[in-house]
Amino acid sequence: MPKEQFFKIKLSKREKIMLAARAEFSSKPYEEVSINDIVERSGISRGSFYLYFEDKWDIYSHLLKCTFDNIRGRMIESIARGNNIFFTLLDVYDYIILESRTEESTGFIGLILEDITPAAYDKIYHVLEKDENKDFLNEYCFNRNHFTIQTEIEFEILKKHLIMILAEHLTRVLVMKEDPNVVREELRIAYNILKYGSFK
């Protein structure tokens, strides 16, 4: 989390710093980005950087939070329109792939997904699940009256599958450079299989 001083500077300056950081973290893996790269691109001094952030992880984790906050916002909008969780996650796919297709937005998420391991999926699941210590998916996305599954373990398994499937298909497009429309259709089919098995 940025230091208090970061939130005291002008919004335009904060945005410039975060855009610079996003551009750096979108162009190369985390380990290859240096604080010097960020301060040079943003036009601030190295001393100013440490007034605002503890270290490189501090600004990176803030970028992660902002990115997933935007995704949560998209999910909430989709659910407010009456969509179920399966269509909502397709909507998230569209948002990331089709509507936010800039080097910075898709590049940043692509590099997050590049380590396509169970641990990486688990990290993404937990980031998406938690919203200020609340269970985001339970609070916004699930109405138990609509599901045949009812126990906590059944819901936990379903949620993990939903996020892992989304992460896998995003990886195919953003990392492996497959056709986004073909991958979207396969994602839709995968969600339909889960939907028919879990909806009443």
Sequence and secondary structure as in RCSB ss.txt:
>XXXX:A:sequence
MPKEQFFKIKLSKREKIMLAARAEFSSKPYEEVSINDIVERSGISRGSFYLYFEDKWDIYSHLLKCTFDNIRGRM
IESIARGNNIFFTLLDVYDYIILESRTEESTGFIGLILEDITPAAYDKIYHVLEKDENKDFLNEYCFNRNHFTIQ
TEIEFEILKKHLIMILAEHLTRVLVMKEDPNVVREELRIAYNILKYGSFK
>XXXX:A:secstr
   GGGGGS HHHHHHHHHHHHHHHHHS GGG  HHHHHHHHT  HHHHHHH SSHHHHHHHHHHHHHHHHHHHH
HHHHHTT  HHHHHHHHHHIIIIIS SHHHHHHHHHHHTS SHHHHHHHHHHHHEETTEEHHHHHH  GGGBS  
SHHHHHHHHHHHHHHHHHHHHHHHTT   HHHHHHHHHHHHHHHHHHHB 
